[in-house]
Amino acid sequence: MAPKITVIGLGYLGATHAAAMAELGFEVLGLDIVPEKIDTLVAGRAPMYEPGLEELLRKHVAGYEGSSGRLRFTTSYTEVAEFGDVHFICVNTPQKHGEYACDMSYVERAFEALAPHLHRPALVVGKSTVPVGSAERLAARLAELAPAGAEAELAWNPEFLREGFAVKDTLHPDRIVVGVASEWAEKQLREVYETPLAEGSPFVVTDFPTAELVKTAANSFLATKISFINAMAEVCEAADGDVVKLAEAIGHDERIGKKFLRAGIGFGGGCLPKDIRAFMARAGELGADQALTFLREVDSINMRRRGHMVELTRNAVGGSFLGTRVAVLGATFKPDSDDVRDSPALNVAGQIHLQGGQVTVYDPKGMENARKLFPTLEYAPTAVEAARDAHVVLHLTEWREFRELDPAALGEVVAERRILDGRNALDPESWRGAGWTYRALGRPRA
């Protein structure tokens, strides 16, 4: 008989994982301690914007018309423990305030709340990104607190979700990594992932420390690649080179590849920045801090891009933002998401506002979250309204909607046809052909 699955923590990761497990045919019970989040999910609505997630929820949430009924929700740990055979821990691990280190309090609370209710054999599976060494400590705590003792076993199964592609990445993962301490745990997870394994997804079995390291190592590599091309953009600006052509040329080298080589204002979001900082902090605790000193420069380059974009904008409008109207296209840290956590776009908008600019922001999906984070900025319902009477337009999140804007039509509403492309995603010739002054990071002026 197929194992029954629970998912603890129903944010971005947990809600997606719960819906995907139901899609794979399992009976799923999701838990969150925030009743409002439960109410949203019970109504078949996602607590965040993620393409395809609401359709999946409505397909499986119990009580929703036409659904399979395989997905239910609760706030009760007792109910979760009685129901489930495999319990996925998907709670948040944010950066500690004022520190680089990871805040493990949500993970620890989830274990402390679940373990005392485990009276029969169960597999508890961590999916949250945690500092290496956490799993071993949590496994001991689980065995100590659970009435089932050693029969309440731990595994670590890191997530590799990309915002905007989370449903696809869960149903059709490019790899499945499991850190296990027994053949039984491995067998349980092979059963859970039977469908993607049959499709050919690689299944990598490791110990706890390696499984914990995989996610932070992957994110550190991606962050390094992004900061590398942004460092090259700085050199291109100094040498009057073109970073887009440079990236194209080196991307043809199969050892390097083309992905993550688009220079711009850098990375943000809830994962890469906090993960590389937590990785550095943990390496220091382990006495291996010298191995990751390069990540400090990766982080520094990334943050420097935001300030450079502000400087480029200030120079474009004559050296001062006072009396200047600035349109910002984009608020989320990436397209196809409503996530504004550590968003470079909003950071740039906020800096310009603090320096006296009148900033108006538009984003297809991130407006509500942006208003909560930056209530002093102005917001417009469309890109055209954001650009109305603007002295400069900043393209800071590469939404398809912005790439498809008509430069001539937008030029009719602005005060001056001046655009700065912070993502190197627009076609310079079409904008210049419509009479715009086009600038981008790491590219020639004309």
Secondary structure, 3 states (H helix, E strand, C coil): CCCCEEEECCCHHHHHHHHHHHHCCCCEEEECCCHHHHHHHHCCCCCCCCCCHHHHHHHHECCCCCCCCCEEEECCHHHHHHHCCEEEECCCCCECCCCCCECCHHHHHHHHHHHHHCCCCEEEEECCCCCCCHHHHHHHHHHHHCCCHHHEEEEECCCCCCCCCHHHHHHCCCCEEEECCCHHHHHHHHHHCHHHHHHCCCEEEECHHHHHHHHHHHHHHHHHHHHHHHHHHHHHHHHCCCHHHHHHHHHCCCCCCCCCCCCCCCCCCCCHHHHHHHHHHHHHHCCCHHHHCHHHHHHHHHHHHHHHHHHHHHHHCCCCCCCCEEEEECCCCCCCCCCCCCCHHHHHHHHHHHCCCEEEEECCCCHHHHHHHCCCCEECCCHHHHHCCCCEEEECCCCHHHHCCCHHHHHCCCCCCEEEECCCCCCHHHHHHCCCEEEECCCCCC
